[in-house]
Amino acid sequence: MLLTLAIILFVVWALGFLAFHVTVALIHILIVLAVIALVMHFVRGRNRVV
């Protein structure tokens, strides 16, 4: 679940940053959220039942 969220946030960030040349702070917040979600995914591991 968190991995999917991280991938979606990264794709949205990449589209906003690369395709539309948006340099607003909101776009950079998306990449930070994606990285946090990715780190949480690996820290929690696969042992948890969702």
Contacts in CASP RR format, 6 or more apart in sequence:
PFRMAT RR
TARGET T0000
AUTHOR 0000-0000-0000
METHOD contacts of the structure
MODEL  1
MLLTLAIILFVVWALGFLAFHVTVALIHILIVLAVIALVMHFVRGRNRVV
1 50 0 8 1.000
2 37 0 8 1.000
2 38 0 8 1.000
2 40 0 8 1.000
2 41 0 8 1.000
2 44 0 8 1.000
3 37 0 8 1.000
3 38 0 8 1.000
3 41 0 8 1.000
5 34 0 8 1.000
5 37 0 8 1.000
6 34 0 8 1.000
6 35 0 8 1.000
6 37 0 8 1.000
6 38 0 8 1.000
6 41 0 8 1.000
7 34 0 8 1.000
8 34 0 8 1.000
9 30 0 8 1.000
9 31 0 8 1.000
9 33 0 8 1.000
9 34 0 8 1.000
9 37 0 8 1.000
10 30 0 8 1.000
10 31 0 8 1.000
10 34 0 8 1.000
12 30 0 8 1.000
13 27 0 8 1.000
13 28 0 8 1.000
13 30 0 8 1.000
13 31 0 8 1.000
13 34 0 8 1.000
16 22 0 8 1.000
16 27 0 8 1.000
17 23 0 8 1.000
17 27 0 8 1.000
END
